[in-house]
Amino acid sequence: MTSAVSQDPTGAEERSPARVGQRANGLADRLEQGGRALATFAGALSASEWQTPLPGDGRRIGVVVHHVASVYPLEIQLAQAIAGGTPVEGVTSEGINEMNARHAAENGDVTMPVALALLRRNSAAAAAAIRALSDEELDRAATVSLYSDAPLTCQFVLEDHAVRHSYHHLARIRRALQR
């Protein structure tokens, strides 16, 4: 009689494309779709549109596109911490606002090719990381300081941050440009 349990200590068999969970794959697909939509729209902007400040925000569109790309790794790290059962501590709205302001100051002159390349690369990496999560990890909850230490699932944090991020900013950019 043969065992149905994998003998592969690396877990590679469990993470093969044939074994990717439907939920993780769906989340990753939605993240990739949002990243592509943002890249397609932003890639068609004129140089002056790329420099347009967003109302109520002040950051230029190009900086916001680069921002989405640059925070994917952080958003995935937070979700992975929760997937591992580790509480997320010390993340506050004020800290995020400071990080965003610092990013804008350091990347105010980001070019379209640089921002779009980073967006494509980091959205692909984020999607791959999501696909590596099991249903059990997606369902695991840990407290999250950004949400008043509410116990939140990994899936919720992914949906509210990494998956939603490009859609959120694309909508704001479209409104700013009235398109």
VMD Tcl script that builds the backbone (N, CA, C; Angstrom):
set m [mol new atoms 537]
animate dup $m
set s [atomselect $m all]
$s set {name element resname resid chain x y z} {
  {N N MET 1 A 0.851 -1.174 0.000}
  {CA C MET 1 A 0.000 0.000 0.000}
  {C C MET 1 A 0.894 1.234 0.000}
  {N N THR 2 A 0.565 2.211 -0.819}
  {CA C THR 2 A 1.361 3.428 -0.884}
  {C C THR 2 A 0.691 4.535 -0.102}
  {N N SER 3 A 1.503 5.420 0.408}
  {CA C SER 3 A 1.000 6.540 1.187}
  {C C SER 3 A 0.594 7.680 0.259}
  {N N ALA 4 A -0.477 8.361 0.601}
  {CA C ALA 4 A -0.927 9.523 -0.166}
  {C C ALA 4 A -0.257 10.798 0.316}
  {N N VAL 5 A 0.517 10.712 1.381}
  {CA C VAL 5 A 1.192 11.882 1.935}
  {C C VAL 5 A 2.479 12.120 1.169}
  {N N SER 6 A 2.735 13.361 0.819}
  {CA C SER 6 A 3.944 13.723 0.092}
  {C C SER 6 A 5.177 13.420 0.914}
  {N N GLN 7 A 6.176 12.873 0.258}
  {CA C GLN 7 A 7.448 12.622 0.913}
  {C C GLN 7 A 8.443 13.742 0.641}
  {N N ASP 8 A 8.012 14.771 -0.039}
  {CA C ASP 8 A 8.864 15.901 -0.393}
  {C C ASP 8 A 8.945 16.864 0.790}
  {N N PRO 9 A 10.106 16.926 1.472}
  {CA C PRO 9 A 10.219 17.796 2.657}
  {C C PRO 9 A 10.167 19.286 2.330}
  {N N THR 10 A 10.368 19.666 1.067}
  {CA C THR 10 A 10.352 21.085 0.715}
  {C C THR 10 A 8.945 21.618 0.550}
  {N N GLY 11 A 7.997 20.721 0.383}
  {CA C GLY 11 A 6.619 21.153 0.163}
  {C C GLY 11 A 6.361 21.574 -1.268}
  {N N ALA 12 A 7.340 21.361 -2.172}
  {CA C ALA 12 A 7.191 21.790 -3.558}
  {C C ALA 12 A 5.994 21.126 -4.221}
  {N N GLU 13 A 5.775 19.865 -3.890}
  {CA C GLU 13 A 4.640 19.170 -4.479}
  {C C GLU 13 A 3.338 19.839 -4.083}
  {N N GLU 14 A 3.245 20.254 -2.812}
  {CA C GLU 14 A 2.029 20.913 -2.328}
  {C C GLU 14 A 1.804 22.253 -2.998}
  {N N ARG 15 A 2.863 22.906 -3.462}
  {CA C ARG 15 A 2.752 24.237 -4.042}
  {C C ARG 15 A 2.786 24.208 -5.565}
  {N N SER 16 A 2.758 23.016 -6.157}
  {CA C SER 16 A 2.791 22.938 -7.610}
  {C C SER 16 A 1.531 23.596 -8.164}
  {N N PRO 17 A 1.589 24.091 -9.421}
  {CA C PRO 17 A 0.416 24.767 -9.999}
  {C C PRO 17 A -0.845 23.918 -9.930}
  {N N ALA 18 A -0.712 22.609 -10.029}
  {CA C ALA 18 A -1.892 21.746 -9.981}
  {C C ALA 18 A -2.541 21.750 -8.605}
  {N N ARG 19 A -1.800 22.174 -7.578}
  {CA C ARG 19 A -2.326 22.114 -6.225}
  {C C ARG 19 A -2.624 23.497 -5.642}
  {N N VAL 20 A -2.496 24.530 -6.441}
  {CA C VAL 20 A -2.818 25.874 -5.960}
  {C C VAL 20 A -4.302 25.912 -5.625}
  {N N GLY 21 A -4.619 26.443 -4.448}
  {CA C GLY 21 A -6.008 26.522 -4.038}
  {C C GLY 21 A -6.792 27.506 -4.888}
  {N N GLN 22 A -8.054 27.198 -5.085}
  {CA C GLN 22 A -8.913 28.084 -5.877}
  {C C GLN 22 A -9.007 29.473 -5.266}
  {N N ARG 23 A -9.115 29.553 -3.951}
  {CA C ARG 23 A -9.233 30.861 -3.310}
  {C C ARG 23 A -7.967 31.682 -3.500}
  {N N ALA 24 A -6.820 31.075 -3.242}
  {CA C ALA 24 A -5.559 31.803 -3.403}
  {C C ALA 24 A -5.375 32.213 -4.858}
  {N N ASN 25 A -5.680 31.319 -5.764}
  {CA C ASN 25 A -5.533 31.628 -7.176}
  {C C ASN 25 A -6.475 32.760 -7.586}
  {N N GLY 26 A -7.698 32.745 -7.083}
  {CA C GLY 26 A -8.646 33.814 -7.394}
  {C C GLY 26 A -8.169 35.157 -6.870}
  {N N LEU 27 A -7.637 35.173 -5.657}
  {CA C LEU 27 A -7.097 36.421 -5.098}
  {C C LEU 27 A -5.929 36.921 -5.939}
  {N N ALA 28 A -5.035 36.014 -6.298}
  {CA C ALA 28 A -3.871 36.385 -7.105}
  {C C ALA 28 A -4.302 36.899 -8.476}
  {N N ASP 29 A -5.282 36.230 -9.067}
  {CA C ASP 29 A -5.789 36.687 -10.371}
  {C C ASP 29 A -6.348 38.102 -10.272}
  {N N ARG 30 A -7.108 38.382 -9.222}
  {CA C ARG 30 A -7.684 39.724 -9.067}
  {C C ARG 30 A -6.595 40.769 -8.854}
  {N N LEU 31 A -5.555 40.422 -8.089}
  {CA C LEU 31 A -4.448 41.347 -7.902}
  {C C LEU 31 A -3.771 41.626 -9.247}
  {N N GLU 32 A -3.516 40.578 -10.016}
  {CA C GLU 32 A -2.869 40.758 -11.324}
  {C C GLU 32 A -3.738 41.582 -12.265}
  {N N GLN 33 A -5.049 41.351 -12.257}
  {CA C GLN 33 A -5.958 42.123 -13.110}
  {C C GLN 33 A -5.909 43.604 -12.749}
  {N N GLY 34 A -5.904 43.895 -11.457}
  {CA C GLY 34 A -5.825 45.288 -11.019}
  {C C GLY 34 A -4.511 45.930 -11.404}
  {N N GLY 35 A -3.418 45.209 -11.229}
  {CA C GLY 35 A -2.113 45.726 -11.622}
  {C C GLY 35 A -2.036 45.998 -13.112}
  {N N ARG 36 A -2.578 45.066 -13.914}
  {CA C ARG 36 A -2.590 45.271 -15.371}
  {C C ARG 36 A -3.458 46.467 -15.752}
  {N N ALA 37 A -4.617 46.593 -15.123}
  {CA C ALA 37 A -5.502 47.721 -15.447}
  {C C ALA 37 A -4.825 49.046 -15.128}
  {N N LEU 38 A -4.169 49.119 -13.981}
  {CA C LEU 38 A -3.464 50.350 -13.614}
  {C C LEU 38 A -2.322 50.610 -14.584}
  {N N ALA 39 A -1.552 49.583 -14.915}
  {CA C ALA 39 A -0.422 49.743 -15.835}
  {C C ALA 39 A -0.895 50.166 -17.222}
  {N N THR 40 A -1.971 49.572 -17.691}
  {CA C THR 40 A -2.490 49.915 -19.021}
  {C C THR 40 A -2.969 51.359 -19.059}
  {N N PHE 41 A -3.734 51.749 -18.055}
  {CA C PHE 41 A -4.245 53.120 -18.027}
  {C C PHE 41 A -3.095 54.111 -17.876}
  {N N ALA 42 A -2.230 53.885 -16.911}
  {CA C ALA 42 A -1.124 54.813 -16.649}
  {C C ALA 42 A -0.158 54.869 -17.822}
  {N N GLY 43 A 0.030 53.747 -18.486}
  {CA C GLY 43 A 0.951 53.703 -19.610}
  {C C GLY 43 A 0.491 54.513 -20.809}
  {N N ALA 44 A -0.781 54.852 -20.846}
  {CA C ALA 44 A -1.330 55.636 -21.957}
  {C C ALA 44 A -1.421 57.129 -21.634}
  {N N LEU 45 A -0.954 57.530 -20.460}
  {CA C LEU 45 A -1.041 58.936 -20.063}
  {C C LEU 45 A 0.007 59.781 -20.783}
  {N N SER 46 A -0.325 61.030 -20.973}
  {CA C SER 46 A 0.653 61.987 -21.509}
  {C C SER 46 A 1.620 62.360 -20.387}
  {N N ALA 47 A 2.707 63.017 -20.774}
  {CA C ALA 47 A 3.687 63.461 -19.774}
  {C C ALA 47 A 3.053 64.427 -18.779}
  {N N SER 48 A 2.179 65.298 -19.241}
  {CA C SER 48 A 1.551 66.253 -18.315}
  {C C SER 48 A 0.541 65.544 -17.410}
  {N N GLU 49 A -0.191 64.566 -17.927}
  {CA C GLU 49 A -1.118 63.804 -17.075}
  {C C GLU 49 A -0.346 63.030 -16.010}
  {N N TRP 50 A 0.790 62.467 -16.359}
  {CA C TRP 50 A 1.628 61.724 -15.418}
  {C C TRP 50 A 2.015 62.594 -14.226}
  {N N GLN 51 A 2.145 63.899 -14.471}
  {CA C GLN 51 A 2.553 64.846 -13.426}
  {C C GLN 51 A 1.376 65.490 -12.698}
  {N N THR 52 A 0.150 65.130 -13.034}
  {CA C THR 52 A -1.036 65.738 -12.435}
  {C C THR 52 A -1.166 65.352 -10.966}
  {N N PRO 53 A -1.289 66.341 -10.071}
  {CA C PRO 53 A -1.509 66.018 -8.659}
  {C C PRO 53 A -2.940 65.515 -8.433}
  {N N LEU 54 A -3.077 64.553 -7.545}
  {CA C LEU 54 A -4.413 64.052 -7.209}
  {C C LEU 54 A -5.070 64.993 -6.218}
  {N N PRO 55 A -6.319 65.376 -6.485}
  {CA C PRO 55 A -7.055 66.252 -5.557}
  {C C PRO 55 A -7.176 65.597 -4.172}
  {N N GLY 56 A -6.984 66.415 -3.143}
  {CA C GLY 56 A -7.112 65.927 -1.776}
  {C C GLY 56 A -5.942 65.084 -1.317}
  {N N ASP 57 A -4.989 64.866 -2.183}
  {CA C ASP 57 A -3.849 64.003 -1.878}
  {C C ASP 57 A -2.559 64.779 -2.105}
  {N N GLY 58 A -2.461 65.408 -3.263}
  {CA C GLY 58 A -1.290 66.206 -3.593}
  {C C GLY 58 A -0.207 65.437 -4.327}
  {N N ARG 59 A -0.193 64.108 -4.185}
  {CA C ARG 59 A 0.822 63.336 -4.903}
  {C C ARG 59 A 0.480 63.304 -6.383}
  {N N ARG 60 A 1.527 63.346 -7.199}
  {CA C ARG 60 A 1.323 63.268 -8.637}
  {C C ARG 60 A 0.972 61.835 -9.041}
  {N N ILE 61 A 0.270 61.710 -10.150}
  {CA C ILE 61 A -0.190 60.398 -10.608}
  {C C ILE 61 A 0.970 59.418 -10.735}
  {N N GLY 62 A 2.063 59.852 -11.317}
  {CA C GLY 62 A 3.213 58.956 -11.463}
  {C C GLY 62 A 3.729 58.438 -10.131}
  {N N VAL 63 A 3.747 59.302 -9.141}
  {CA C VAL 63 A 4.190 58.899 -7.799}
  {C C VAL 63 A 3.227 57.880 -7.212}
  {N N VAL 64 A 1.939 58.063 -7.449}
  {CA C VAL 64 A 0.936 57.136 -6.915}
  {C C VAL 64 A 1.067 55.758 -7.574}
  {N N VAL 65 A 1.309 55.737 -8.879}
  {CA C VAL 65 A 1.518 54.454 -9.562}
  {C C VAL 65 A 2.744 53.756 -8.969}
  {N N HIS 66 A 3.810 54.492 -8.784}
  {CA C HIS 66 A 5.027 53.920 -8.186}
  {C C HIS 66 A 4.752 53.474 -6.745}
  {N N HIS 67 A 3.964 54.239 -6.019}
  {CA C HIS 67 A 3.589 53.895 -4.648}
  {C C HIS 67 A 2.898 52.536 -4.598}
  {N N VAL 68 A 1.910 52.330 -5.466}
  {CA C VAL 68 A 1.196 51.043 -5.491}
  {C C VAL 68 A 2.204 49.918 -5.681}
  {N N ALA 69 A 3.083 50.093 -6.653}
  {CA C ALA 69 A 4.085 49.061 -6.934}
  {C C ALA 69 A 5.021 48.828 -5.758}
  {N N SER 70 A 5.433 49.898 -5.120}
  {CA C SER 70 A 6.455 49.764 -4.073}
  {C C SER 70 A 5.917 49.207 -2.767}
  {N N VAL 71 A 4.609 49.293 -2.527}
  {CA C VAL 71 A 4.096 48.764 -1.261}
  {C C VAL 71 A 3.555 47.333 -1.367}
  {N N TYR 72 A 3.453 46.794 -2.575}
  {CA C TYR 72 A 3.039 45.390 -2.677}
  {C C TYR 72 A 3.859 44.473 -1.757}
  {N N PRO 73 A 5.188 44.575 -1.750}
  {CA C PRO 73 A 5.951 43.673 -0.871}
  {C C PRO 73 A 5.587 43.832 0.613}
  {N N LEU 74 A 5.363 45.059 1.058}
  {CA C LEU 74 A 4.988 45.281 2.461}
  {C C LEU 74 A 3.614 44.687 2.768}
  {N N GLU 75 A 2.680 44.888 1.856}
  {CA C GLU 75 A 1.332 44.354 2.060}
  {C C GLU 75 A 1.361 42.828 2.110}
  {N N ILE 76 A 2.180 42.223 1.273}
  {CA C ILE 76 A 2.302 40.764 1.273}
  {C C ILE 76 A 2.981 40.291 2.560}
  {N N GLN 77 A 3.989 40.993 3.015}
  {CA C GLN 77 A 4.652 40.615 4.271}
  {C C GLN 77 A 3.675 40.631 5.439}
  {N N LEU 78 A 2.820 41.640 5.495}
  {CA C LEU 78 A 1.821 41.695 6.571}
  {C C LEU 78 A 0.878 40.503 6.492}
  {N N ALA 79 A 0.406 40.199 5.290}
  {CA C ALA 79 A -0.504 39.066 5.121}
  {C C ALA 79 A 0.193 37.751 5.476}
  {N N GLN 80 A 1.449 37.609 5.095}
  {CA C GLN 80 A 2.187 36.387 5.420}
  {C C GLN 80 A 2.394 36.249 6.926}
  {N N ALA 81 A 2.598 37.359 7.607}
  {CA C ALA 81 A 2.713 37.303 9.067}
  {C C ALA 81 A 1.430 36.750 9.665}
  {N N ILE 82 A 0.312 37.261 9.207}
  {CA C ILE 82 A -0.978 36.787 9.708}
  {C C ILE 82 A -1.182 35.324 9.337}
  {N N ALA 83 A -0.809 34.954 8.125}
  {CA C ALA 83 A -0.918 33.555 7.689}
  {C C ALA 83 A -0.142 32.632 8.619}
  {N N GLY 84 A 0.939 33.155 9.181}
  {CA C GLY 84 A 1.743 32.390 10.126}
  {C C GLY 84 A 1.280 32.520 11.565}
  {N N GLY 85 A 0.214 33.277 11.798}
  {CA C GLY 85 A -0.322 33.441 13.143}
  {C C GLY 85 A 0.353 34.524 13.961}
  {N N THR 86 A 1.169 35.349 13.317}
  {CA C THR 86 A 1.896 36.405 14.022}
  {C C THR 86 A 1.075 37.693 14.036}
  {N N PRO 87 A 0.818 38.262 15.207}
  {CA C PRO 87 A 0.099 39.537 15.270}
  {C C PRO 87 A 0.882 40.640 14.552}
  {N N VAL 88 A 0.175 41.567 13.964}
  {CA C VAL 88 A 0.794 42.725 13.325}
  {C C VAL 88 A 0.698 43.867 14.322}
  {N N GLU 89 A 1.857 44.319 14.773}
  {CA C GLU 89 A 1.917 45.359 15.795}
  {C C GLU 89 A 2.655 46.579 15.274}
  {N N GLY 90 A 2.269 47.741 15.753}
  {CA C GLY 90 A 2.986 48.962 15.437}
  {C C GLY 90 A 2.639 49.601 14.109}
  {N N VAL 91 A 1.696 49.041 13.376}
  {CA C VAL 91 A 1.272 49.643 12.113}
  {C C VAL 91 A 0.090 50.554 12.421}
  {N N THR 92 A 0.248 51.836 12.107}
  {CA C THR 92 A -0.798 52.827 12.379}
  {C C THR 92 A -1.073 53.644 11.124}
  {N N SER 93 A -2.208 54.307 11.102}
  {CA C SER 93 A -2.531 55.213 9.987}
  {C C SER 93 A -1.490 56.320 9.886}
  {N N GLU 94 A -1.069 56.842 11.033}
  {CA C GLU 94 A -0.067 57.903 11.036}
  {C C GLU 94 A 1.243 57.411 10.424}
  {N N GLY 95 A 1.650 56.224 10.783}
  {CA C GLY 95 A 2.872 55.643 10.228}
  {C C GLY 95 A 2.774 55.425 8.727}
  {N N ILE 96 A 1.616 54.983 8.274}
  {CA C ILE 96 A 1.411 54.785 6.839}
  {C C ILE 96 A 1.444 56.123 6.116}
  {N N ASN 97 A 0.815 57.139 6.700}
  {CA C ASN 97 A 0.847 58.471 6.084}
  {C C ASN 97 A 2.274 59.002 5.998}
  {N N GLU 98 A 3.061 58.783 7.040}
  {CA C GLU 98 A 4.466 59.211 7.025}
  {C C GLU 98 A 5.253 58.463 5.952}
  {N N MET 99 A 5.024 57.150 5.862}
  {CA C MET 99 A 5.703 56.344 4.847}
  {C C MET 99 A 5.344 56.840 3.448}
  {N N ASN 100 A 4.054 57.132 3.227}
  {CA C ASN 100 A 3.618 57.603 1.915}
  {C C ASN 100 A 4.215 58.968 1.582}
  {N N ALA 101 A 4.289 59.849 2.572}
  {CA C ALA 101 A 4.883 61.175 2.345}
  {C C ALA 101 A 6.373 61.046 2.041}
  {N N ARG 102 A 7.051 60.184 2.759}
  {CA C ARG 102 A 8.484 59.953 2.519}
  {C C ARG 102 A 8.686 59.388 1.108}
  {N N HIS 103 A 7.844 58.429 0.741}
  {CA C HIS 103 A 7.933 57.845 -0.598}
  {C C HIS 103 A 7.746 58.919 -1.663}
  {N N ALA 104 A 6.746 59.783 -1.487}
  {CA C ALA 104 A 6.471 60.837 -2.472}
  {C C ALA 104 A 7.656 61.797 -2.590}
  {N N ALA 105 A 8.256 62.151 -1.462}
  {CA C ALA 105 A 9.399 63.062 -1.484}
  {C C ALA 105 A 10.600 62.431 -2.185}
  {N N GLU 106 A 10.786 61.144 -1.974}
  {CA C GLU 106 A 11.946 60.450 -2.552}
  {C C GLU 106 A 11.739 60.051 -4.006}
  {N N ASN 107 A 10.488 60.008 -4.472}
  {CA C ASN 107 A 10.197 59.500 -5.813}
  {C C ASN 107 A 9.375 60.478 -6.645}
  {N N GLY 108 A 9.462 61.762 -6.316}
  {CA C GLY 108 A 8.654 62.771 -6.991}
  {C C GLY 108 A 8.878 62.862 -8.478}
  {N N ASP 109 A 10.041 62.481 -8.949}
  {CA C ASP 109 A 10.343 62.581 -10.373}
  {C C ASP 109 A 10.405 61.213 -11.046}
  {N N VAL 110 A 9.720 60.234 -10.489}
  {CA C VAL 110 A 9.765 58.889 -11.063}
  {C C VAL 110 A 9.252 58.913 -12.500}
  {N N THR 111 A 9.951 58.212 -13.359}
  {CA C THR 111 A 9.542 58.168 -14.769}
  {C C THR 111 A 8.520 57.059 -14.982}
  {N N MET 112 A 7.768 57.201 -16.043}
  {CA C MET 112 A 6.759 56.202 -16.370}
  {C C MET 112 A 7.385 54.817 -16.576}
  {N N PRO 113 A 8.466 54.679 -17.352}
  {CA C PRO 113 A 9.031 53.337 -17.534}
  {C C PRO 113 A 9.478 52.685 -16.220}
  {N N VAL 114 A 10.058 53.462 -15.337}
  {CA C VAL 114 A 10.511 52.917 -14.051}
  {C C VAL 114 A 9.322 52.471 -13.214}
  {N N ALA 115 A 8.320 53.317 -13.105}
  {CA C ALA 115 A 7.153 52.985 -12.279}
  {C C ALA 115 A 6.401 51.787 -12.846}
  {N N LEU 116 A 6.206 51.744 -14.149}
  {CA C LEU 116 A 5.452 50.641 -14.750}
  {C C LEU 116 A 6.215 49.326 -14.665}
  {N N ALA 117 A 7.524 49.373 -14.814}
  {CA C ALA 117 A 8.321 48.142 -14.671}
  {C C ALA 117 A 8.221 47.611 -13.238}
  {N N LEU 118 A 8.297 48.508 -12.261}
  {CA C LEU 118 A 8.175 48.088 -10.868}
  {C C LEU 118 A 6.779 47.547 -10.583}
  {N N LEU 119 A 5.772 48.185 -11.138}
  {CA C LEU 119 A 4.399 47.719 -10.949}
  {C C LEU 119 A 4.229 46.313 -11.505}
  {N N ARG 120 A 4.712 46.068 -12.686}
  {CA C ARG 120 A 4.590 44.735 -13.294}
  {C C ARG 120 A 5.361 43.692 -12.494}
  {N N ARG 121 A 6.582 44.018 -12.118}
  {CA C ARG 121 A 7.424 43.070 -11.383}
  {C C ARG 121 A 6.839 42.756 -10.006}
  {N N ASN 122 A 6.438 43.797 -9.268}
  {CA C ASN 122 A 5.955 43.568 -7.907}
  {C C ASN 122 A 4.553 42.980 -7.862}
  {N N SER 123 A 3.724 43.273 -8.859}
  {CA C SER 123 A 2.403 42.640 -8.861}
  {C C SER 123 A 2.544 41.158 -9.186}
  {N N ALA 124 A 3.459 40.798 -10.066}
  {CA C ALA 124 A 3.691 39.372 -10.358}
  {C C ALA 124 A 4.235 38.653 -9.129}
  {N N ALA 125 A 5.162 39.282 -8.422}
  {CA C ALA 125 A 5.718 38.671 -7.211}
  {C C ALA 125 A 4.662 38.547 -6.120}
  {N N ALA 126 A 3.821 39.554 -5.980}
  {CA C ALA 126 A 2.751 39.505 -4.977}
  {C C ALA 126 A 1.765 38.392 -5.309}
  {N N ALA 127 A 1.408 38.270 -6.577}
  {CA C ALA 127 A 0.480 37.206 -6.986}
  {C C ALA 127 A 1.081 35.833 -6.715}
  {N N ALA 128 A 2.357 35.666 -6.985}
  {CA C ALA 128 A 3.015 34.380 -6.723}
  {C C ALA 128 A 2.999 34.067 -5.228}
  {N N ALA 129 A 3.233 35.077 -4.404}
  {CA C ALA 129 A 3.212 34.864 -2.953}
  {C C ALA 129 A 1.812 34.483 -2.477}
  {N N ILE 130 A 0.801 35.093 -3.051}
  {CA C ILE 130 A -0.575 34.753 -2.673}
  {C C ILE 130 A -0.885 33.316 -3.073}
  {N N ARG 131 A -0.469 32.928 -4.269}
  {CA C ARG 131 A -0.735 31.556 -4.734}
  {C C ARG 131 A -0.057 30.510 -3.852}
  {N N ALA 132 A 0.955 30.901 -3.120}
  {CA C ALA 132 A 1.661 29.971 -2.240}
  {C C ALA 132 A 0.921 29.737 -0.925}
  {N N LEU 133 A -0.158 30.475 -0.676}
  {CA C LEU 133 A -0.907 30.352 0.579}
  {C C LEU 133 A -1.963 29.259 0.481}
  {N N SER 134 A -2.072 28.508 1.537}
  {CA C SER 134 A -3.097 27.471 1.621}
  {C C SER 134 A -4.403 28.076 2.123}
  {N N ASP 135 A -5.489 27.324 1.978}
  {CA C ASP 135 A -6.769 27.788 2.527}
  {C C ASP 135 A -6.656 27.979 4.030}
  {N N GLU 136 A -5.922 27.092 4.699}
  {CA C GLU 136 A -5.743 27.218 6.151}
  {C C GLU 136 A -5.049 28.532 6.491}
  {N N GLU 137 A -4.033 28.892 5.721}
  {CA C GLU 137 A -3.327 30.151 5.964}
  {C C GLU 137 A -4.218 31.356 5.655}
  {N N LEU 138 A -5.005 31.273 4.593}
  {CA C LEU 138 A -5.921 32.370 4.268}
  {C C LEU 138 A -6.943 32.582 5.380}
  {N N ASP 139 A -7.344 31.496 6.044}
  {CA C ASP 139 A -8.345 31.560 7.108}
  {C C ASP 139 A -7.770 31.934 8.475}
  {N N ARG 140 A -6.441 31.853 8.626}
  {CA C ARG 140 A -5.834 32.137 9.923}
  {C C ARG 140 A -6.005 33.611 10.255}
  {N N ALA 141 A -6.272 33.889 11.516}
  {CA C ALA 141 A -6.464 35.266 11.977}
  {C C ALA 141 A -5.428 35.612 13.038}
  {N N ALA 142 A -5.063 36.872 13.046}
  {CA C ALA 142 A -4.184 37.419 14.077}
  {C C ALA 142 A -4.597 38.878 14.276}
  {N N THR 143 A -4.241 39.422 15.412}
  {CA C THR 143 A -4.588 40.813 15.669}
  {C C THR 143 A -3.755 41.736 14.777}
  {N N VAL 144 A -4.385 42.857 14.380}
  {CA C VAL 144 A -3.739 43.807 13.481}
  {C C VAL 144 A -3.907 45.203 14.079}
  {N N SER 145 A -2.782 45.827 14.423}
  {CA C SER 145 A -2.824 47.134 15.087}
  {C C SER 145 A -3.522 48.194 14.247}
  {N N LEU 146 A -3.390 48.134 12.942}
  {CA C LEU 146 A -4.024 49.125 12.072}
  {C C LEU 146 A -5.540 49.095 12.214}
  {N N TYR 147 A -6.083 47.980 12.675}
  {CA C TYR 147 A -7.526 47.810 12.860}
  {C C TYR 147 A -7.870 47.656 14.342}
  {N N SER 148 A -7.241 48.462 15.168}
  {CA C SER 148 A -7.511 48.467 16.616}
  {C C SER 148 A -7.332 47.094 17.244}
  {N N ASP 149 A -6.350 46.351 16.765}
  {CA C ASP 149 A -6.023 45.015 17.258}
  {C C ASP 149 A -7.158 44.008 17.085}
  {N N ALA 150 A -8.015 44.243 16.099}
  {CA C ALA 150 A -9.051 43.256 15.774}
  {C C ALA 150 A -8.367 42.034 15.174}
  {N N PRO 151 A -8.863 40.838 15.501}
  {CA C PRO 151 A -8.303 39.636 14.871}
  {C C PRO 151 A -8.867 39.502 13.452}
  {N N LEU 152 A -7.991 39.598 12.475}
  {CA C LEU 152 A -8.397 39.567 11.077}
  {C C LEU 152 A -7.729 38.406 10.356}
  {N N THR 153 A -8.423 37.889 9.349}
  {CA C THR 153 A -7.841 36.798 8.585}
  {C C THR 153 A -6.836 37.325 7.566}
  {N N CYS 154 A -5.962 36.437 7.178}
  {CA C CYS 154 A -5.000 36.739 6.121}
  {C C CYS 154 A -5.746 37.145 4.854}
  {N N GLN 155 A -6.807 36.429 4.513}
  {CA C GLN 155 A -7.558 36.753 3.295}
  {C C GLN 155 A -8.131 38.158 3.359}
  {N N PHE 156 A -8.690 38.547 4.490}
  {CA C PHE 156 A -9.244 39.897 4.606}
  {C C PHE 156 A -8.161 40.936 4.379}
  {N N VAL 157 A -7.013 40.749 5.007}
  {CA C VAL 157 A -5.931 41.728 4.877}
  {C C VAL 157 A -5.453 41.802 3.428}
  {N N LEU 158 A -5.362 40.658 2.761}
  {CA C LEU 158 A -4.990 40.668 1.343}
  {C C LEU 158 A -6.014 41.441 0.517}
  {N N GLU 159 A -7.292 41.139 0.734}
  {CA C GLU 159 A -8.336 41.796 -0.053}
  {C C GLU 159 A -8.394 43.290 0.221}
  {N N ASP 160 A -8.207 43.684 1.471}
  {CA C ASP 160 A -8.331 45.093 1.831}
  {C C ASP 160 A -7.090 45.904 1.474}
  {N N HIS 161 A -5.982 45.232 1.217}
  {CA C HIS 161 A -4.749 45.968 0.923}
  {C C HIS 161 A -4.195 45.596 -0.450}
  {N N ALA 162 A -3.435 44.545 -0.556}
  {CA C ALA 162 A -2.726 44.237 -1.807}
  {C C ALA 162 A -3.668 44.072 -2.992}
  {N N VAL 163 A -4.755 43.333 -2.830}
  {CA C VAL 163 A -5.661 43.088 -3.960}
  {C C VAL 163 A -6.388 44.366 -4.352}
  {N N ARG 164 A -6.852 45.134 -3.404}
  {CA C ARG 164 A -7.654 46.331 -3.659}
  {C C ARG 164 A -6.832 47.542 -4.086}
  {N N HIS 165 A -5.575 47.576 -3.748}
  {CA C HIS 165 A -4.772 48.791 -3.847}
  {C C HIS 165 A -4.757 49.400 -5.248}
  {N N SER 166 A -4.495 48.604 -6.259}
  {CA C SER 166 A -4.422 49.163 -7.611}
  {C C SER 166 A -5.786 49.658 -8.079}
  {N N TYR 167 A -6.848 48.941 -7.737}
  {CA C TYR 167 A -8.199 49.367 -8.130}
  {C C TYR 167 A -8.553 50.711 -7.477}
  {N N HIS 168 A -8.225 50.826 -6.203}
  {CA C HIS 168 A -8.503 52.046 -5.436}
  {C C HIS 168 A -7.827 53.257 -6.081}
  {N N HIS 169 A -6.528 53.122 -6.349}
  {CA C HIS 169 A -5.807 54.269 -6.910}
  {C C HIS 169 A -6.168 54.508 -8.378}
  {N N LEU 170 A -6.461 53.466 -9.131}
  {CA C LEU 170 A -6.896 53.669 -10.509}
  {C C LEU 170 A -8.187 54.483 -10.543}
  {N N ALA 171 A -9.106 54.188 -9.663}
  {CA C ALA 171 A -10.364 54.947 -9.609}
  {C C ALA 171 A -10.101 56.412 -9.266}
  {N N ARG 172 A -9.198 56.663 -8.339}
  {CA C ARG 172 A -8.868 58.048 -7.965}
  {C C ARG 172 A -8.190 58.784 -9.122}
  {N N ILE 173 A -7.332 58.085 -9.842}
  {CA C ILE 173 A -6.650 58.692 -10.994}
  {C C ILE 173 A -7.657 59.010 -12.094}
  {N N ARG 174 A -8.562 58.082 -12.352}
  {CA C ARG 174 A -9.586 58.321 -13.385}
  {C C ARG 174 A -10.449 59.539 -13.021}
  {N N ARG 175 A -10.824 59.622 -11.743}
  {CA C ARG 175 A -11.638 60.777 -11.312}
  {C C ARG 175 A -10.866 62.073 -11.507}
  {N N ALA 176 A -9.580 62.064 -11.142}
  {CA C ALA 176 A -8.767 63.275 -11.268}
  {C C ALA 176 A -8.654 63.732 -12.709}
  {N N LEU 177 A -8.593 62.773 -13.612}
  {CA C LEU 177 A -8.459 63.096 -15.038}
  {C C LEU 177 A -9.823 63.162 -15.745}
  {N N GLN 178 A -10.864 62.906 -14.971}
  {CA C GLN 178 A -12.242 62.911 -15.491}
  {C C GLN 178 A -12.410 61.947 -16.666}
  {N N ARG 179 A -11.884 60.719 -16.454}
  {CA C ARG 179 A -12.007 59.682 -17.485}
  {C C ARG 179 A -12.564 58.408 -16.884}
}
mol reanalyze $m
mol bondsrecalc $m
mol representation Tube
mol addrep $m
